[in-house]
Amino acid sequence: DRLILFLGADHHGYVARLKAGAYALGYKKESVDAIVMQLVRLFEKGKQVRMSKRTGIYVTIDELIDEVGLDIARFFFLTRGNDTQFNFDMDLAKEKSDENPVFKVQYAYARVCSILRKSKSLKSKINFGLLKKTSELNLMKQFIIFPEVVENTAKDYQVQRIPQYVTELADAFHSFYENCQVINEDKELYKARLALVLATKIVLKNTLDLMGISAPKIMR
């Protein structure tokens, strides 16, 4: 019951025409959501890559994907609201460190998978009351807000919430990993923390799937 159309910033005048066209075809004008996207500027080595339609100088999305990869291109484009001009940093996109949010998120998922491969399955009752450290509680809080993030995004199409959320989730997990030893001699605490890791895997995977981005189990 919704028709969502994406238009470039220089085609704002088409919004009223599209709604009128839908009405002429027997649909309600309000069933058409025309989202006007702002322009994207490419930067490499600190300088803008100049483009011009008149002179035929431009970079296609296929060329960009070939250069940085589909996951990174998709993630980066989702990080900005449709009403904000976006500067695509080619150097950051190619960076394999925590400075690159895509690397950070995918590395968090790979780290989760690594822990689970080294751990035994959870079968007995788990005492979640043992999880009291700040980094443990912060990670759990991220799980709680996930449904709200998805619901709000579905209502207003502000898709930048999703990559922002998953980056904060990855940060929370990395902090948990650094401050809390999962595999330890305290069996009850071990089970509780392992359950937290398993929950992280589920939410990370769901979020990456929403964005159409791969979730690698191993990163080198």
Secondary structure per residue as TSV (DSSP state, phi and psi in degrees):
chain	resnum	aa	ss	phi	psi
A	1	D	-	360.0	8.1
A	2	R	-	-128.0	143.7
A	3	L	E	-121.5	112.2
A	4	I	E	-105.8	120.6
A	5	L	E	-118.7	140.4
A	6	F	E	-107.8	129.2
A	7	L	E	-125.5	150.6
A	8	G	E	-74.6	161.4
A	9	A	G	-59.8	-28.8
A	10	D	G	-86.7	8.4
A	11	H	G	-120.9	28.7
A	12	H	T	-59.8	-32.0
A	13	G	T	-65.6	-12.5
A	14	Y	H	-81.1	-14.1
A	15	V	H	-58.3	-52.0
A	16	A	H	-63.4	-37.6
A	17	R	H	-66.0	-40.8
A	18	L	H	-65.6	-40.4
A	19	K	H	-65.9	-39.1
A	20	A	H	-66.7	-38.7
A	21	G	H	-64.1	-41.0
A	22	A	H	-64.2	-39.3
A	23	Y	H	-64.7	-40.8
A	24	A	H	-64.6	-26.8
A	25	L	T	-87.5	1.6
A	26	G	T	99.8	9.1
A	27	Y	-	-101.7	161.5
A	28	K	-	-76.8	139.9
A	29	K	G	-60.2	-36.2
A	30	E	G	-72.1	-7.9
A	31	S	G	-78.1	-11.4
A	32	V	E	-98.8	120.1
A	33	D	E	-109.3	108.5
A	34	A	E	-99.1	113.5
A	35	I	E	-101.1	116.4
A	36	V	E	-91.5	118.4
A	37	M	E	-93.6	139.3
A	38	Q	-	-80.5	169.4
A	39	L	-	-73.8	155.1
A	40	V	E	-112.2	132.2
A	41	R	E	-115.4	131.8
A	42	L	E	-92.3	135.8
A	43	F	E	-124.3	136.6
A	44	E	E	-141.0	128.9
A	45	K	T	55.0	38.1
A	46	G	T	80.2	-0.9
A	47	K	E	-120.0	145.4
A	48	Q	E	-73.4	135.2
A	49	V	-	-82.2	108.1
A	50	R	-	-71.2	134.4
A	51	M	-	-132.7	151.2
A	52	S	B	-152.6	123.3
A	53	K	T	-68.1	-34.5
A	54	R	T	-65.3	-40.1
A	55	T	T	-91.5	-3.2
A	56	G	T	77.4	20.1
A	57	I	B	-99.8	112.8
A	58	Y	-	-159.9	165.8
A	59	V	-	-118.6	123.4
A	60	T	-	-81.2	161.0
A	61	I	H	-64.6	-33.0
A	62	D	H	-63.5	-40.0
A	63	E	H	-66.0	-38.9
A	64	L	H	-64.9	-42.7
A	65	I	H	-64.5	-39.9
A	66	D	H	-61.4	-32.3
A	67	E	H	-79.8	-42.6
A	68	V	H	-116.0	-14.6
A	69	G	-	99.4	151.6
A	70	L	H	-65.0	-45.3
A	71	D	H	-56.6	-47.8
A	72	I	H	-68.1	-44.5
A	73	A	H	-59.3	-46.5
A	74	R	H	-64.4	-45.8
A	75	F	H	-61.9	-47.6
A	76	F	H	-61.4	-41.7
A	77	F	H	-66.9	-29.3
A	78	L	H	-78.0	-13.2
A	79	T	T	-77.2	-9.6
A	80	R	S	-119.0	143.6
A	81	G	-	-67.8	155.4
A	82	N	T	-64.9	-19.8
A	83	D	T	-94.3	10.2
A	84	T	S	-119.0	131.8
A	85	Q	-	-66.1	139.5
A	86	F	E	-115.9	128.1
A	87	N	E	-100.1	111.2
A	88	F	E	-88.7	112.1
A	89	D	E	-88.9	104.6
A	90	M	H	-63.6	-38.0
A	91	D	H	-66.0	-42.5
A	92	L	H	-66.1	-37.7
A	93	A	H	-61.6	-30.6
A	94	K	H	-91.3	-7.0
A	95	E	-	-71.8	131.8
A	96	K	-	-107.9	72.8
A	97	S	S	-156.4	178.5
A	98	D	T	-65.1	-13.7
A	99	E	T	-66.4	-28.0
A	100	N	S	-91.7	113.4
A	101	P	H	-61.3	-31.3
A	102	V	H	-66.8	-45.2
A	103	F	H	-60.5	-43.7
A	104	K	H	-60.1	-45.2
A	105	V	H	-69.3	-47.5
A	106	Q	H	-66.1	-34.1
A	107	Y	H	-66.7	-36.2
A	108	A	H	-61.0	-42.9
A	109	Y	H	-66.0	-42.8
A	110	A	H	-63.1	-37.7
A	111	R	H	-66.6	-39.3
A	112	V	H	-59.8	-47.8
A	113	C	H	-62.4	-36.3
A	114	S	H	-63.5	-43.2
A	115	I	H	-63.2	-45.1
A	116	L	H	-66.5	-31.9
A	117	R	H	-65.9	-31.3
A	118	K	T	-88.6	-3.5
A	119	S	S	-109.6	161.2
A	120	K	-	-88.4	156.6
A	121	S	-	-69.7	153.8
A	122	L	-	-91.7	119.6
A	123	K	-	-124.5	-35.3
A	124	S	S	-88.7	172.7
A	125	K	-	-63.9	143.0
A	126	I	-	-111.3	134.0
A	127	N	-	-97.2	93.4
A	128	F	G	-72.5	-12.2
A	129	G	G	-65.3	-15.5
A	130	L	G	-76.9	-13.5
A	131	L	-	-86.8	98.0
A	132	K	-	-124.4	-14.3
A	133	K	S	-68.3	152.6
A	134	T	H	-56.9	-43.9
A	135	S	H	-67.1	-30.7
A	136	E	H	-69.4	-46.3
A	137	L	H	-66.8	-39.1
A	138	N	H	-62.8	-37.2
A	139	L	H	-66.4	-43.3
A	140	M	H	-63.6	-36.1
A	141	K	H	-62.5	-33.1
A	142	Q	H	-63.8	-38.4
A	143	F	H	-62.1	-39.8
A	144	I	H	-64.5	-38.2
A	145	I	H	-85.2	-8.1
A	146	F	H	-56.6	-49.6
A	147	P	H	-59.6	-37.0
A	148	E	H	-65.7	-39.9
A	149	V	H	-60.8	-45.2
A	150	V	H	-66.0	-43.9
A	151	E	H	-62.6	-45.9
A	152	N	H	-64.5	-37.8
A	153	T	H	-65.6	-38.1
A	154	A	H	-66.6	-26.6
A	155	K	H	-79.8	-43.2
A	156	D	H	-118.0	1.6
A	157	Y	-	64.0	19.0
A	158	Q	-	-82.0	77.7
A	159	V	T	-67.4	-14.6
A	160	Q	T	-63.5	-15.9
A	161	R	H	-61.4	-36.0
A	162	I	H	-67.0	-54.2
A	163	P	H	-63.7	-32.8
A	164	Q	H	-64.7	-43.2
A	165	Y	H	-63.1	-48.7
A	166	V	H	-67.2	-28.9
A	167	T	H	-67.6	-41.9
A	168	E	H	-67.1	-35.6
A	169	L	H	-64.4	-43.4
A	170	A	H	-63.2	-41.8
A	171	D	H	-59.9	-43.7
A	172	A	H	-64.0	-39.0
A	173	F	H	-68.9	-43.9
A	174	H	H	-60.7	-37.9
A	175	S	H	-65.3	-42.8
A	176	F	H	-60.3	-44.7
A	177	Y	H	-61.7	-39.5
A	178	E	H	-74.5	-27.9
A	179	N	H	-104.2	-14.0
A	180	C	-	-131.2	117.8
A	181	Q	-	-78.4	116.0
A	182	V	S	-72.4	-55.3
A	183	I	S	-85.6	104.6
A	184	N	-	-142.8	178.6
A	185	E	S	-76.8	-21.7
A	186	D	-	-77.9	101.3
A	187	K	H	-62.2	-39.8
A	188	E	H	-67.7	-42.7
A	189	L	H	-67.4	-37.7
A	190	Y	H	-59.0	-45.2
A	191	K	H	-65.1	-41.1
A	192	A	H	-65.3	-43.7
A	193	R	H	-70.2	-34.6
A	194	L	H	-65.9	-37.5
A	195	A	H	-63.5	-35.7
A	196	L	H	-65.3	-39.5
A	197	V	H	-65.8	-42.6
A	198	L	H	-63.4	-40.4
A	199	A	H	-63.5	-38.4
A	200	T	H	-61.2	-42.0
A	201	K	H	-60.0	-43.5
A	202	I	H	-64.3	-46.6
A	203	V	H	-71.2	-40.2
A	204	L	H	-59.8	-46.1
A	205	K	H	-62.9	-44.4
A	206	N	H	-61.2	-41.0
A	207	T	H	-69.0	-44.5
A	208	L	H	-63.1	-38.6
A	209	D	H	-63.0	-39.2
A	210	L	H	-59.4	-36.9
A	211	M	H	-87.4	-6.7
A	212	G	T	73.7	31.8
A	213	I	-	-114.3	140.0
A	214	S	-	-68.4	153.2
A	215	A	-	-119.7	88.1
A	216	P	-	-71.0	135.6
A	217	K	S	-81.9	-20.8
A	218	I	-	-136.3	134.4
A	219	M	-	-130.0	134.8
A	220	R	-	-115.4	360.0
